[in-house]
Amino acid sequence: MHDIKPNAPAVLFLCLGNICRSPLAEGAARVAFAAAGIDATLDSAGTGDWHVGHAPDRRAQAEARRRGADISDLRARQLAQDDFYRFDLILAADVVNLREARALAPPDATARIRLMLDLVPGRQGGSVTDPYYGDAGGFAATWDDVSAVAAALVAATSSG
């Protein structure tokens, strides 16, 4: 994965509203990078503005807490133009958000934009489970997806 800087990668996780999938991905990555002793810049954002300033969904917070991550301090924000320069890698939860990010990216953007699951062998082209309209079990499935992404990021960074 040549698009991840080996020493201190800067990764932005992206979903629609930034209250479920992307904050869970940020939380999973925080846990994985900390466990590996790797310094990284990690953040999350949404392509939409519906939840700007809000904490992650309470069900997302509960699942993250259950898995050893506290995401209660995160606040939803919308993808910004400077994100395309501040981050090495922008990872979208699904094809819709990937297309939106690519459409918004300036021509001279330095960040690479990919799907989250493209980093996970056998899951390329797939979408991270969107738990928003389901029950708490969906958040566990989402955590499993984003944990696999976080593990792949750590592995790629470690092998740099």
C-alpha positions as CSV (number, residue, x, y, z in Angstrom):
1,M,0.0,0.0,0.0
2,H,2.3,2.7,-1.3
3,D,-0.1,5.5,-0.5
4,I,0.3,5.2,3.3
5,K,3.3,7.1,4.8
6,P,5.3,4.7,7.0
7,N,6.2,7.0,9.9
8,A,3.2,9.2,10.9
9,P,0.4,8.7,8.4
10,A,-2.5,11.2,8.3
11,V,-5.8,9.4,7.6
12,L,-9.3,10.8,7.3
13,F,-12.3,8.5,7.5
14,L,-15.3,9.6,5.5
15,C,-19.0,8.6,5.6
16,L,-22.2,10.5,5.0
17,G,-23.1,12.2,8.3
18,N,-20.0,11.6,10.4
19,I,-22.0,10.1,13.3
20,C,-21.7,6.3,12.7
21,R,-19.2,4.7,10.4
22,S,-16.5,7.3,10.1
23,P,-16.2,8.0,13.9
24,L,-16.2,4.3,14.5
25,A,-13.4,3.9,12.0
26,E,-11.5,6.7,13.7
27,G,-12.0,5.1,17.1
28,A,-10.9,1.7,15.8
29,A,-7.8,3.2,14.2
30,R,-6.9,5.1,17.4
31,V,-7.0,1.8,19.3
32,A,-5.0,-0.1,16.6
33,F,-2.3,2.6,16.1
34,A,-1.9,3.1,19.9
35,A,-1.6,-0.7,20.4
36,A,1.1,-0.8,17.7
37,G,2.9,2.2,19.2
38,I,2.6,4.1,16.0
39,D,1.9,7.9,15.9
40,A,-0.7,8.9,13.4
41,T,-3.0,11.8,12.6
42,L,-6.5,10.4,12.5
43,D,-9.8,12.2,11.9
44,S,-13.2,11.7,10.5
45,A,-15.7,13.7,8.5
46,G,-19.0,13.4,6.5
47,T,-19.9,14.5,3.0
48,G,-23.2,15.8,4.3
49,D,-23.8,18.6,6.8
50,W,-26.9,17.3,8.7
51,H,-25.1,16.5,11.9
52,V,-22.3,19.0,12.1
53,G,-21.3,19.7,15.7
54,H,-23.1,16.6,17.0
55,A,-21.5,13.8,19.0
56,P,-21.5,10.3,17.4
57,D,-24.7,8.3,17.5
58,R,-25.2,7.0,21.0
59,R,-25.3,3.4,19.6
60,A,-21.9,4.0,17.9
61,Q,-20.5,5.4,21.2
62,A,-21.8,2.3,23.1
63,E,-20.2,-0.1,20.6
64,A,-16.9,1.8,20.6
65,R,-16.8,1.8,24.4
66,R,-17.6,-1.9,24.4
67,R,-14.6,-2.5,22.1
68,G,-12.2,-0.3,24.2
69,A,-12.5,3.1,22.4
70,D,-14.0,6.3,23.6
71,I,-15.4,8.4,20.8
72,S,-17.6,10.6,22.9
73,D,-15.3,13.6,22.4
74,L,-15.7,13.5,18.6
75,R,-18.0,16.0,16.9
76,A,-19.3,15.6,13.4
77,R,-17.9,17.9,10.7
78,Q,-18.2,18.2,7.0
79,L,-15.4,17.3,4.5
80,A,-13.4,20.5,3.8
81,Q,-11.1,21.6,1.0
82,D,-8.0,21.6,3.2
83,D,-8.6,18.0,4.0
84,F,-7.4,17.1,0.5
85,Y,-4.0,18.6,1.5
86,R,-3.8,17.8,5.3
87,F,-4.3,14.1,4.9
88,D,-2.2,11.4,3.0
89,L,-5.3,9.2,2.6
90,I,-9.0,9.8,2.7
91,L,-10.9,6.6,3.2
92,A,-14.6,6.5,2.2
93,A,-17.1,4.1,3.7
94,D,-18.9,3.4,0.4
95,V,-18.9,4.2,-3.3
96,V,-21.4,7.1,-2.9
97,N,-19.1,8.9,-0.5
98,L,-16.0,8.0,-2.6
99,R,-17.6,9.6,-5.6
100,E,-18.6,12.7,-3.6
101,A,-15.0,13.1,-2.3
102,R,-13.5,12.7,-5.7
103,A,-15.9,15.3,-7.1
104,L,-15.0,17.8,-4.4
105,A,-11.3,17.2,-4.6
106,P,-9.3,20.0,-6.1
107,P,-7.2,19.1,-9.2
108,D,-4.0,19.5,-7.2
109,A,-5.1,17.5,-4.1
110,T,-2.3,15.6,-2.5
111,A,-4.5,13.1,-0.6
112,R,-5.2,9.7,-2.1
113,I,-8.9,8.9,-2.0
114,R,-10.0,5.2,-1.6
115,L,-12.7,3.0,-0.2
116,M,-12.0,1.8,3.4
117,L,-12.5,-1.8,2.5
118,D,-10.1,-1.6,-0.4
119,L,-7.4,-2.1,2.2
120,V,-8.8,-5.4,3.4
121,P,-8.0,-8.5,1.3
122,G,-11.1,-10.0,-0.2
123,R,-13.2,-6.9,0.6
124,Q,-12.1,-4.6,-2.2
125,G,-14.9,-2.5,-3.7
126,G,-17.1,-3.3,-0.7
127,S,-19.0,-0.9,1.6
128,V,-18.7,-0.6,5.3
129,T,-22.0,-1.7,6.9
130,D,-24.2,1.3,7.5
131,P,-25.9,0.7,10.9
132,Y,-27.9,4.0,11.2
133,Y,-31.4,2.7,10.4
134,G,-30.9,-0.7,12.2
135,D,-30.5,-1.9,15.7
136,A,-27.4,-2.1,18.0
137,G,-26.2,-5.3,16.2
138,G,-25.5,-3.3,13.1
139,F,-23.0,-1.2,15.0
140,A,-21.1,-4.4,16.0
141,A,-20.9,-5.4,12.3
142,T,-19.7,-1.9,11.4
143,W,-17.0,-2.1,14.2
144,D,-15.9,-5.4,12.7
145,D,-15.5,-3.8,9.3
146,V,-13.6,-0.7,10.5
147,S,-11.4,-2.8,12.8
148,A,-10.3,-4.8,9.8
149,V,-9.5,-1.5,8.0
150,A,-7.6,-0.2,11.0
151,A,-5.5,-3.5,11.2
152,A,-4.7,-3.2,7.5
153,L,-3.6,0.4,8.0
154,V,-1.3,-0.5,10.9
155,A,0.1,-3.4,8.9
156,A,0.8,-1.2,5.9
157,T,2.3,1.5,8.1
158,S,4.5,-1.0,9.9
159,S,5.8,-2.5,6.7
160,G,6.2,0.9,5.1
